[in-house]
Amino acid sequence: MMGGIPVVKTLLLTDFVNSTRFVETYGDVAAADIFARHDRLARDLLRRFSGQEIDKTDGFLFIFDRPIDAVNYSMAYNDGLRRLSGELGVELSARTGIHLGEVILRENAAQDVARGAKPIELEGLAKPMAARIMSLAVGHQTLMTQSTFELARRAAVGEPNMPPDARWIEHGFYRLKGIAEPVRVFEVGRNGLAALSPPADSEKAKRVPTPGASGAGRLLVVAAIFLALGFAAVVGAGAAIYMGVFSPPAATAPQAKAPTSKPPQESPKAPSQESPVKPPPVAEDKAPEPAETPEAKPEAPTKVALKIVTEPAGARVRLGEKRLEPSPVSFDLPLTPGKYDVKVALKGYQTAKHSCVVTEEDTRTGTSTCTIALVKRRGGGGGAKAAGAGAKKDGGAPPAGGEKKVEERKPKIHMID
C-alpha cells in the first residue's frame, strides 16, 4: 500500500524521563538491562488494552481504537513503572501525551522490513500534535487534547479498569510550535501519584489566555458596567423626585391646627388622615438585605495547603527557611498562584530541587499537591562509604547497615531476567 489509508486513531506517545543521564549514571550494560525490563512491561500492557506498536526510541508510539483504551493503558503503565522501580531499586518515570486525530497508515515493503525498516509508517498532523502534548508533561504525568479528554471521560463511567480516585483536570490553552490555533490541554491522574498541575512553558509550548477574552469582550463588560451605573443613577433620581413630591404634605400637617373653631380633638386626626400618603417607610423597605448574603462566605479558603509527596517517602523537605520532615508534608501558603522552590534530600538519593506550582484552581479549592521523584545515588551514595569507614576504625566487621547497602547494590546492576 504505497499511498496509505486515512483512519481516525488515538495516538499515545511516551518518553523515558532523563534517559541520557540514566545511562550515564548506571552504565551502558546495566541501563540496557533496565530498559529491557521497561520495554517488556510496556509491551505486555499493550496486549491487555488492544493497542498497536508503531515506533520506539526512548519511549513508544502506540495507537488505539478508542481514547479510553489509551487512557487506561497510561494509568496502568505508570502504576507498573512504580512497581518496577521498587523491584530494581532505581527511579523510573515517563511522560505521556495522548491525541485523537486522523492519520495515514502505510505498510513498508517486506524487503525493507527485512533490512530493519518498521512494518508500518504513521503520518499526519496528529503525530506532531501528540508529540507536542507529550513534551509538556513531567514524569508520571498524562496530558491529552480536548477530543481525547471528553470521549475518554464519558467512556470512563462504569469502566472497571479506571481507578476510582482518578481526577480529570483542565489546564487551559497552550500555543504549540507549528500549530496555528491554541490547544486546550487536559490531564488525567491520581492524587499523590501524578503532577495534577499546569505544565510549565517550554521552547515549543507556552500557556496563553483563553481565546476571545479581549477586545470586543472587554468592551461588552465595560458597557454592561456603565449601563448598570446609569440604571442606578436613574433609580436614585426617581427616588429623590418621589420624596420631593410626597414629603411636603407631611411638612404642612401643622396647618391643620390653624382653624381655632375646630375642636382640639380634630388636630390629631389630620396626621392620621395624611399618614397613608407618607412614602418614606415604603422607600426604606429592607429589600436589599438578602443581597448581603454574598458577604457571608466563611467557607471560602483563606490559604492554600500545599502537600509535598516524595517518591520514596521520608525525605527532608525545605521551602525557603522552613524545614519540614519527613515527607509527605504540607504547609500553608498565601492565597495567590505562583511557583515555590523546594529542596528535598534523602539518604542514598540525589538531592533534588523542584518548583511546586500553585494554580488558580488550587486557590479556589484551597489544596495543592506536588510530587517529587528522587533518583538513587550512583554507587549507593554516602551510606556505603560511611559503613566502610566504620569497619576500618573498629578493626572488625562493618556495621550491619553497611552490609545491607553493599548487598542491595548488586540487583541494581545485574537485573537480567
Secondary structure, DSSP 8 states (H G I E B T S, - for coil): --S-EEEEEEEEEEEETTHHHHHHHH-HHHHHHHHHHHHHHHHHHHHHTT-EEEEESSSEEEEESSHHHHHHHHHHHHHHHHHHHHHHTS---EEEEEEEEEEEEEE--HHHHHTT--SEEEESTHHHHHHHHHHH--TT-EEE-HHHHHHHHHHTTT-TTS-TTEEEEEEEEEEETT-SS-EEEEEEEETTTS--S----BTTEEEE--TT-STHHHHHHHHHHHHHHHHHHHHHHHHHHHHHHHHHHHHTGGGGG--TTS-GGGTTHHHHHHGGG--HHHHT--TTGGGGGGG--TTS-SSEEEEEEEESS--EEEETTEEE-SSSEEEEE-SS-EEEEEEEE-TTB--EEEEEEE-HHHHHHTEEEEEEE--B-GGGTHHHHHHHHHHHHHTS---HHHHHHHHHHHHHH----
